[in-house]
């Protein structure tokens, strides 16, 4: 492939007629070169749809790449990776665009956008599926659900399976079937030298270990092969209870003691003005729980009953539904601006529950939340050393977040979040990499404690010695 001709000035701050914007000029030059070599769509700053293509899920991220490449196939990915390596331009990889740190887009470089790679091939007999990494969790779940099958991802349908899988994947089936990576059978990956590798337990096993939790540090995943489970009807939906310390602590205790078929997400937050929430509760603290029992309906109803008995429910929408209904349609225009912090807890006793309520009451942010996820079950039975996800024994994950309106209140919200998280900290110092924002090297190290970090750096050095893939929660190669 010929990347540039004698007139091209790749990476230079040249100008084009009618523009004094160096990114505009660079984009024109890059687009001209890339369009001749790729099957996918190349979007430059002067093309229609550029602003939409550079937008990501979270608001407040305003970066202008020189060019966005919506790759069509694995060969396109190979060519873009080689091009970025040869030119030295910064490379961002986008699957669903949900990186809270903004890693899905870059300033002045190349965005490799996987969103047009959406093929799904389901083998019902063998209960496996190959899916390209532009597929969203919701799309995959609907396709598999048509056969009464499922693979566990997260709790948001618009998340791309590329990012959530590489970081671990904690969602509605975590206690029953483990993390997303626990159902990952194989992957195809383009490495920094432009090679397309098939990676599984026998082929490049070190790389297969690393991509199960190590994030996007080792290459661009073009597609994944997943194990599928029989998950047809679940007992699931939203249960809203009044938020008292007793209710919160008891809810978590019940979730830990519940059958592994039940996974829960408990959001302690002000009640939003949703039409199904009685007006007298709007703005008052509630426990908004998302429940998912992956088993027989009768057993599911029995498992949910103790939660309903904690207090008179404000809203009870838990019922037998098809598993894909756990992912309601997403609003593509929704781009929240929020700051957050995540950590693991050993326990949520009444005093911790009181702390959560007290801290939530000290903020006037229009939306603020402490989200609690009880872990364990199948996730905890996988040996820690089997994957790069190193938090198998962590019991409860909490995420603290506050929404902000603009720069004028962002710093205040950030300070509140950090103080809240510090007050909650217990003995577990780990962190889930997929919930990290731009928090510095120490927090990345906390995601990969001890020997996990050293092994990941060795594998990084082998497959990406120049750190081409650094727009991520970065694991640097050995020096």
C-alpha positions in Angstrom: 0.0 0.0 0.0 1.3 3.5 -0.9 0.4 5.9 1.8 1.6 9.2 0.4 2.8 10.9 -2.7 5.5 13.4 -3.2 3.1 16.3 -2.5 1.7 15.0 0.7 2.8 16.5 4.0 1.6 14.0 6.5 1.5 15.4 10.0 2.5 18.9 9.0 0.7 22.0 10.0 0.2 23.2 6.4 -2.8 25.2 5.4 -5.3 24.9 2.6 -7.0 27.6 0.6 -9.8 29.2 2.6 -8.7 27.8 6.0 -6.3 28.7 8.7 -6.9 25.5 10.7 -4.0 23.1 10.7 -6.2 20.1 11.6 -8.4 20.9 8.6 -5.4 20.9 6.3 -4.0 17.7 7.8 -7.3 16.0 7.5 -7.6 16.9 3.8 -4.2 15.4 3.2 -4.8 12.2 5.2 -8.2 11.6 3.7 -6.8 11.8 0.2 -4.2 9.1 1.0 -6.5 6.8 3.0 -9.5 6.8 0.6 -7.4 5.4 -2.1 -6.4 2.4 0.0 -9.4 1.5 2.2 -12.8 0.0 1.7 -14.4 1.9 4.6 -15.5 5.5 4.8 -13.0 8.2 5.5 -14.3 11.4 7.2 -12.3 14.6 7.2 -13.1 17.9 9.0 -14.8 19.4 5.9 -17.0 16.4 5.3 -20.7 16.2 6.2 -21.2 14.3 9.4 -17.8 15.1 10.8 -19.1 16.6 14.1 -21.5 13.7 14.6 -18.8 11.2 13.9 -16.4 12.7 16.4 -18.9 12.9 19.2 -18.8 10.3 22.0 -21.3 9.1 24.6 -20.1 11.5 27.4 -20.6 15.2 27.0 -17.9 17.7 27.7 -15.4 15.9 25.4 -14.7 18.1 22.4 -11.7 16.8 20.4 -11.1 17.2 16.7 -9.3 14.3 15.0 -7.7 15.0 11.6 -9.5 12.1 10.2 -12.1 9.5 11.2 -11.9 6.1 9.5 -15.0 3.9 9.7 -13.3 0.7 8.8 -15.2 -1.9 6.8 -13.2 -5.0 7.6 -10.0 -6.4 9.2 -7.9 -5.4 6.2 -8.9 -1.8 6.7 -7.8 -2.1 10.3 -4.4 -3.5 9.3 -3.9 -0.6 6.9 -4.9 2.1 9.4 -2.7 0.6 12.1 0.3 0.5 9.8 -0.4 4.0 8.6 -0.6 5.4 12.2 2.7 3.6 13.0 4.5 4.9 10.0 3.3 8.5 10.3 3.5 8.8 14.1 0.0 10.2 14.3 -2.0 9.5 17.4 -4.4 6.7 17.1 -7.7 6.4 19.0 -9.8 3.2 18.8 -13.6 3.5 19.0 -16.1 0.7 19.5 -19.1 2.2 21.2 -17.6 5.5 22.3 -18.3 5.1 26.0 -14.8 5.8 27.4 -15.4 8.3 30.3 -11.7 9.4 29.8 -12.4 10.3 26.2 -10.1 7.7 24.8 -12.5 7.0 21.9 -11.4 10.2 20.1 -8.2 12.2 19.8 -7.1 15.7 18.9 -5.4 16.0 15.5 -4.9 12.3 15.0 -6.7 9.3 13.6 -9.9 7.8 15.0 -10.3 4.1 13.9 -14.0 3.7 14.2 -15.3 0.1 14.3 -19.0 1.0 14.3 -19.6 -0.2 10.8 -18.3 -3.7 11.6 -21.4 -5.3 13.0 -21.5 -8.9 11.7 -22.8 -11.5 14.1 -22.6 -15.3 13.3 -24.4 -17.5 15.8 -23.9 -21.2 15.9 -27.0 -22.4 17.8 -26.0 -26.0 18.0 -22.5 -25.3 19.5 -23.8 -22.3 21.4 -21.0 -20.0 20.2 -21.1 -16.7 18.4 -18.6 -14.7 16.4 -19.3 -11.0 16.6 -17.4 -8.0 15.1 -16.3 -5.4 17.6 -18.5 -2.6 16.3 -21.5 -4.5 17.5 -23.2 -3.1 20.6 -24.2 -5.1 23.7 -27.8 -4.5 22.9 -27.5 -5.6 19.3 -25.7 -8.8 20.2 -28.2 -9.6 23.0 -31.2 -9.2 20.6 -29.5 -11.4 18.0 -28.7 -14.1 20.5 -32.0 -13.7 22.3 -33.8 -14.7 19.1 -32.5 -18.2 19.9 -33.1 -18.1 23.6 -29.3 -17.6 24.2 -27.1 -14.9 25.8 -23.6 -13.8 26.7 -23.3 -11.4 29.6 -22.1 -7.9 29.0 -22.9 -4.8 31.0 -26.0 -2.8 31.8 -26.1 -0.4 28.9 -27.2 -1.6 25.4 -25.3 1.1 23.4 -21.9 0.1 24.8 -19.6 -1.5 22.2 -18.6 -5.1 22.8 -15.0 -4.2 21.9 -14.3 -2.1 24.9 -16.4 -3.8 27.6 -15.0 -7.2 26.7 -11.3 -6.2 26.8 -11.8 -4.7 30.2 -13.7 -7.5 31.8 -17.4 -7.0 31.5 -19.6 -6.8 34.7 -23.3 -7.0 34.1 -26.6 -8.7 34.6 -25.3 -12.2 34.4 -22.1 -11.7 36.4 -23.0 -14.0 39.3 -24.6 -16.7 37.2 -22.0 -16.9 34.3 -19.2 -14.6 35.4 -17.5 -11.8 33.5 -17.8 -11.3 29.7 -14.2 -12.5 29.4 -15.1 -15.7 31.1 -17.2 -16.5 28.0 -14.5 -15.3 25.5 -13.3 -18.3 23.5 -11.1 -16.6 20.9 -10.4 -13.2 19.3 -8.9 -11.8 16.1 -6.5 -9.0 16.8 -4.5 -6.6 14.8 -1.2 -5.9 16.6 1.0 -2.8 16.5 3.1 -4.2 13.6 0.0 -4.7 11.5 -0.4 -8.4 11.9 -3.8 -10.0 12.1 -3.6 -12.8 14.7 -6.1 -15.5 15.8 -5.8 -15.6 19.6 -7.1 -18.2 21.9 -6.0 -20.6 24.7 -3.6 -22.4 22.3 -2.7 -19.7 19.8 -0.7 -16.9 21.4 -1.9 -17.8 24.9 0.0 -15.0 26.6 -1.9 -12.5 24.4 -5.2 -14.2 25.1 -4.5 -13.9 28.8 -3.7 -10.2 28.5 -6.8 -9.2 26.4 -9.1 -10.7 29.0 -9.0 -7.7 31.3 -6.0 -5.8 30.0 -8.0 -3.4 27.8 -7.0 -2.0 24.4 -3.3 -2.0 25.1 -2.3 -4.9 22.9 -4.0 -4.3 19.6 -7.3 -3.7 17.8 -9.8 -6.6 18.3 -11.6 -7.1 15.0 -14.0 -9.8 16.2 -14.6 -12.1 19.2 -15.9 -15.6 19.6 -18.1 -16.0 22.7 -19.8 -18.9 24.5 -23.6 -18.6 24.7 -25.8 -19.7 27.5 -29.4 -20.7 27.5 -31.1 -17.5 28.9 -34.6 -17.0 27.6 -37.0 -15.5 30.1 -35.6 -13.9 33.2 -37.3 -12.3 36.2 -36.0 -8.8 35.9 -36.6 -5.1 35.8 -36.6 -2.1 38.1 -37.5 -2.1 41.8 -37.6 1.3 43.6 -37.5 1.3 47.4 -37.2 4.2 49.9 -33.6 4.8 50.7 -33.0 4.3 54.4 -29.8 3.0 56.0 -31.6 -0.2 57.1 -33.1 -0.8 53.6 -29.7 -0.2 51.9 -27.7 -2.5 54.2 -30.4 -5.2 54.1 -30.6 -5.0 50.3 -26.9 -5.7 50.0 -27.0 -8.5 52.6 -29.9 -10.1 50.7 -28.1 -9.7 47.3 -25.0 -11.4 48.8 -27.1 -14.3 50.2 -29.2 -14.7 47.1 -29.0 -17.6 44.6 -26.2 -17.0 42.0 -28.9 -16.7 39.3 -29.7 -13.2 40.8 -27.5 -10.2 39.9 -28.4 -6.8 41.1 -27.4 -3.2 40.7 -28.6 -0.8 43.4 -28.5 2.9 42.7 -28.8 5.2 45.7 -29.9 8.5 44.1 -32.5 11.3 44.0 -35.7 10.0 42.4 -35.8 11.3 38.8 -39.0 12.9 37.5 -39.9 9.8 35.5 -43.6 9.5 34.7 -43.9 6.1 36.6 -42.4 7.6 39.8 -45.0 9.2 42.0 -44.4 13.0 42.1 -44.1 13.1 45.9 -40.9 11.1 45.6 -39.2 13.3 42.9 -35.9 14.6 44.2 -35.9 12.5 47.3 -33.3 9.8 47.9 -34.4 6.3 46.7 -32.8 2.9 46.1 -33.4 2.2 42.4 -32.5 -1.4 41.8 -32.1 -3.3 38.5 -32.8 -7.0 39.2 -32.1 -9.9 36.9 -32.8 -13.5 37.9 -31.5 -15.9 35.1 -33.5 -19.0 36.0 -37.0 -20.4 36.3 -39.7 -17.9 36.8 -41.1 -19.4 40.0 -37.6 -19.5 41.6 -37.0 -16.0 40.5 -40.2 -14.7 42.2 -39.1 -16.4 45.4 -35.6 -14.9 45.2 -37.1 -11.4 44.6 -39.7 -11.6 47.4 -37.3 -10.7 50.3 -36.3 -7.5 48.5 -39.9 -6.5 48.0 -40.5 -7.1 51.7 -37.8 -4.6 52.8 -40.2 -1.7 52.5 -43.3 -0.9 50.5 -42.0 -0.5 46.9 -42.4 2.9 45.3 -42.2 1.3 41.9 -42.2 -2.5 41.2 -41.6 -3.3 37.5 -39.9 -6.7 38.2 -41.6 -9.4 36.2 -40.8 -12.3 33.8 -39.4 -10.7 30.6 -37.2 -11.8 27.7 -33.5 -11.2 28.5 -33.1 -8.6 25.8 -35.7 -6.4 27.5 -33.1 -5.8 30.2 -31.6 -3.4 27.6 -34.2 -0.7 26.8 -33.8 1.5 23.8 -31.1 4.2 24.2 -31.5 7.8 23.5 -28.7 8.7 21.0 -29.0 12.4 21.8 -28.2 11.8 25.5 -24.6 12.9 26.3 -24.3 13.3 30.1 -21.6 15.4 31.7 -20.5 13.7 34.9 -17.5 13.0 37.1 -17.1 9.7 38.9 -15.0 7.4 41.0 -15.1 3.6 41.4 -13.8 1.2 44.0 -14.4 -2.1 45.7 -15.9 -2.5 49.2 -15.7 -5.4 51.6 -19.1 -4.8 53.1 -22.0 -2.4 53.3 -23.2 -2.4 56.9 -25.6 0.1 58.5 -22.9 2.6 59.2 -21.6 2.5 55.6 -25.2 2.9 54.4 -25.6 5.9 56.7 -22.4 7.4 55.3 -23.7 7.0 51.8 -27.0 8.8 52.6 -25.1 11.6 54.5 -22.7 12.2 51.6 -25.5 12.2 49.0 -27.3 14.8 51.1 -24.3 17.1 51.2 -24.4 17.8 47.4 -26.9 19.9 45.4 -25.9 18.2 42.1 -29.2 17.6 40.2 -28.2 14.0 39.8 -25.8 12.2 42.0 -25.5 8.5 42.8 -23.7 5.7 44.7 -24.1 2.6 42.6 -23.6 -0.8 44.4 -23.1 -4.1 42.6 -22.8 -7.3 44.6 -20.3 -9.6 42.9 -19.2 -13.2 43.7 -20.8 -16.3 42.3 -19.3 -17.6 39.0 -17.0 -14.6 38.7 -15.3 -15.5 42.0 -14.7 -19.1 41.0 -12.2 -18.3 38.2 -8.7 -18.3 39.6 -7.2 -14.9 39.8 -4.2 -15.8 37.7 -6.3 -17.1 34.8 -7.0 -13.7 33.3 -5.7 -10.1 33.5 -8.8 -9.2 35.5 -7.4 -9.5 39.0 -10.3 -8.8 41.3 -12.1 -12.1 41.5 -12.4 -12.0 45.3 -13.8 -8.5 45.5 -17.2 -8.5 47.0 -19.0 -5.3 46.2 -18.2 -2.6 43.5 -19.3 0.9 44.2 -19.3 3.8 41.7 -19.9 7.4 42.9 -20.9 10.0 40.4 -22.2 13.5 40.1 -23.5 15.3 37.0 -22.3 18.8 36.3 -23.6 21.6 34.0 -20.4 23.1 32.8 -16.9 24.2 33.8 -18.3 26.5 36.5 -19.4 23.6 38.7 -17.3 20.7 37.4 -14.5 21.2 39.9 -16.9 21.4 42.8 -18.6 18.1 41.7 -15.2 16.5 41.3 -14.1 17.4 44.8 -17.3 16.0 46.2 -16.9 12.7 44.4 -13.3 12.3 45.5 -14.1 13.1 49.1 -17.1 10.7 49.0 -15.0 7.8 47.5 -12.2 8.4 50.1 -14.7 8.2 52.9 -16.0 4.9 51.6 -12.6 3.2 51.1 -12.1 0.0 53.0 -9.4 -2.7 52.7 -9.9 -3.5 49.0 -7.7 -1.1 47.1 -8.5 -2.4 43.6 -10.4 -0.8 40.9 -12.3 -1.9 37.8 -10.5 -0.7 34.7 -13.7 -0.2 32.6 -15.0 2.4 35.1 -11.8 4.4 35.3 -11.8 8.0 33.9 -8.6 10.0 33.4 -7.2 9.4 36.9 -3.4 8.8 36.5 -1.0 5.9 36.6 -1.5 5.0 40.2 -5.2 4.2 39.5 -4.3 2.1 36.5 -1.8 0.2 38.6 -4.6 -0.4 41.1 -6.6 -2.1 38.4 -3.7 -4.5 37.8 -2.1 -5.2 41.2 1.1 -7.2 41.9 2.3 -9.8 39.4 -0.6 -8.9 37.0 1.0 -5.5 36.2 4.5 -7.0 35.6 3.1 -9.8 33.3 1.1 -7.3 31.3 4.1 -5.0 30.8 6.1 -7.9 29.5 3.4 -8.8 27.0 3.0 -5.2 26.1 6.7 -5.0 25.3 6.5 -8.0 23.1 3.4 -6.9 21.1 3.5 -3.1 21.3 7.1 -2.0 22.2 6.6 1.6 21.0 3.2 2.0 22.8 1.3 2.8 19.7 -1.9 1.8 21.6 -1.6 4.3 24.4 -5.0 6.0 24.3 -6.4 3.7 26.9 -5.8 3.0 30.6 -2.2 2.6 29.6 0.1 -0.2 30.5 3.5 1.0 29.3 6.1 -1.3 27.8 9.2 -2.1 29.7 12.0 0.4 29.1 
